[in-house]
Amino acid sequence: MSQSVSRALHLLVQLGNGPANLDQLAESTGVHKTTVLRLLRTLSDERFTFRDNSNQYHLGSRIFELAAQATDQREVRRIASPHLVAFNREYGRTTHLAAMEGGDVVYIDKLESHDQIRMYSRIGLRANLNSTAVAKVILADLPDSELRPLVDSMDFSARTANTITTPERYLDEIRTVREQGWAHDQEENEPSVNCIGVPIRGASGRVVAAVSVSVPDVVLSYERVLDLLEPLQAVGARISRDCGYRAQP
């Protein structure tokens, strides 16, 4: 498996230098054409490569999507950092920044609360798609053509008694998030932990990340966590503005 992955990556690097046909790719890789063709078929199925009418292979659209996402993630973390630090300093609650990475939502920054209570989340950890506010916010921005395949493949395991465990309920939740512009996790991902999340938009208007605040109910009740929604939305708006987003009048 690792050898196949290595060869597939080599093919992508080669195509980064320009289009190539099967013979050229086989020669550069040093393996038989049938092996290269099998790898290219898999890469093409996932839109990492494509073949034109002259049998030349090119890098596919998935490569450019991932490159754009990686750039957005690096940029949005840098841009968001001072705003998140200021928010965390003022309110003292656990603050997360998350972004889409392929089919996952990943925490790319985290500021700990000022008390001694620590959350399970950490930078680099995947956020559960069906039970976290940041994931709901990010997925709510996807067109239905991209959202529904994700939902169909989603892990709907119950993590608490409040976890959404069916595609139908999840899609209802996404409709609510789209209407109100923010999401919550009311003890859905971790027992006794409530969370609210808001979007960060880039220059195109698309959601490039989400920022959230999470608080155990022994510190604040869910109703009191909602008191943080307005300042959190203000933070999201400031970061979005610095990312180049301009709201339509």
Secondary structure, DSSP 8 states (H G I E B T S, - for coil): -HHHHHHHHHHHHHHHT--B-HHHHHHHHTS-HHHHHHHHHHHHHTTSEEE-TTS-EEE-HHHHHHHHHHHHHHHHHHHHHHHHHHHHHHH--EEEEEEEETTEEEEEEEE--SSS---S--TT-EE-TTT-HHHHHHHHTS-HHHHHHHHHT-----SSTT---SHHHHHHHHHHHHHHS-EEEESSSSTTEEEEEEEEE-TTSSEEEEEEEEEETTTS-HHHHGGGHHHHHHHHHHHHHHTT-----
